[in-house]
């Protein structure tokens, strides 16, 4: 991965940025941007700037090696968006709290533990793919995922 490369920016509307694309279909927008622009791309939702980071090495850099520079959008005094639902979990927390939570969760994801869950992970992944295919065909889903 080349160093000092300019981060591509998704062109958006003057005031809204990429808000319409995200509102219409956020999953599709993120997938398209990653496919079209690569592992690191910048986009804007109104006045806020975001980065879509897709490469494991870049994610490690942002979450572990330079976590003090990359700030997750979470203020425990004023939770918004995902933080309203998740609270101060592993996805939304930062700094020492995030490190403590990550250390608690890490043993679950060791190779020996994951091997015993392989069949269930494959089944869950296949079920999710089947649901996405139905959505892509424009059909309604009969029942929610369990």
Secondary structure, DSSP 8 states (H G I E B T S, - for coil): --SS---EE---BTTTBTHHHHHHHHHHHHHHHHHHH-SEEEEEETTEEEEEE-SHHHHHIIIIITTTTS--S--TTS--THHHHH-SSTTT--HHHHHHHHHHHHGGGSHHHHHHTHHHHHHHHHHHHHHHHHHHTT---SS---
